[in-house]
Amino acid sequence: MDAKLIAEYQNEVGSSFVDNLTGLYNHGLFQLLLGREIERVQRQPHPFVLAMIDIDRFGIFNRQHGHYLGDRMLKEVADLIGSNIRKVDVAARYSSATFGVLFINAGTAPIVKVSERIRNAVRQLGDGSLTVSIGLAEYSPDDRDGESLIHKAQNALQEAKLKGKDQVSYYQKQVKTREESRPRVLIVDDSELNLKMLTAMLTSHNYEVMQAFSGAEALNISAKTELDLVLLDVMMPEMDGFEVCRRLKSSELTRMTPVILVTALDDTASRIKGIESGADDFIARPPSRMELIARTKSLINLKKLNKNLTSIENVLFSLAKVVEAKDAYIQGHAERTANLAMAVGRLMEVGLGDMEALRFGGILHDIGKIGMPNAIINKPGSLDEREWKIMQAHPEIGYNICLPLENNLGPALNVIRHHHEKLDGSGYPDGLKDEGISTVARIMAVADIFDALTSHRSYRKAMSKKEAFKILRKEAMEGKLDRAIVGHLIEIIGEQG
């Protein structure tokens, strides 16, 4: 496709337009081909679809099976993609474990079938533990450039991931109807009388109400329907309200949905059990209409705010992907570092809030490099004093980028700013020492250094795990890194290796 553009790219860049491992087009040429296709469709309208295909949990797969098998699987997935598309279509390795495909002269419906075929074929590889999630976006006239269409496809990919991975999802423009704009509440109670009473209270205030007579039915509905709030009876047979709430809050799909426990129980032990299960609020039975409506409205408004913040988080995650796209050597670094830091956190039994900080902080810790010149990021040799000073600014830049989400990111901001601090005060950007550095920042520092040492970089080849362990132990002995955390990381890597 577009041999002239390919020749121009190769001539200008001075290197191959093909990804060495997979044999597909590389990221840079794919972006150019996407832009050229949009120019064509604007001159002579025709349908085309962009697919983003991401290997689920690839960082974990790499650690469990080793990078050799990981690279082999990347190649096999790429071959499967190539064998399931037409010659006119364009496939590329978009980033570490994500592929981009342009389906030319095709609409979404037939490409969903092709995507399902690719998804099912990947599941047949290896022991069946490897899966892919796929996001599709069809070009529309409001897509003035490639970035707009990529954003739509990435949103669809994120939706596929949230559905539980190993899914195909396609971008749909949200058009709110009058019915859809009504807040949707699920009432769960094994008593028909209670269901009728609560339903009457809510429908009179323009809420859309769904009903479930058991915990199992409630979980089934919540898995298929977007809910704004769940009113949940505690005393139910088979599965009580505490267990239903715990499962709702444990699922990535429903953890942000507010849950109000409706109960006649008024003892402290029951309320503590409700809090531990993740309940957002309690209402005593029989409920007051005014109290029910007030609490329902308040929690639904809070959910809307959290949903907006989550959308902003997705933008930040997309920016983190842009950072990795600037440097082929760090592709996958953020995900690997986040997963490793979380593994250390689990071993140390840190709290749920700290685990979230390690997850978000790990993915976003290098986002400040978006402001770094490519010449510095990709320099093949050592940085000079001026360049090193510029590079040392990236934690503070990343912190300032993410600061507007302080209420949502919480301790993750600390991870982003302080992941290069050292216990002896020799780190940056703030030169913190000892107890001035939080536990989550200490964990991230060790995980970040290990992944950096064991990955290929523009200025050196990857070290062996043994060599990396030696450096980590040395820095711990010198009082720069936390000895206990270094020990935990080596224990984890040793078990996986």
Order of alpha helices (4+ residues) and beta strands (2+ residues): alpha-alpha-beta-alpha-alpha-beta-beta-alpha-beta-alpha-beta-beta-alpha-beta-alpha-beta-alpha-beta-alpha-beta-alpha-alpha-alpha-alpha-alpha-alpha-alpha-alpha-alpha-alpha-alpha
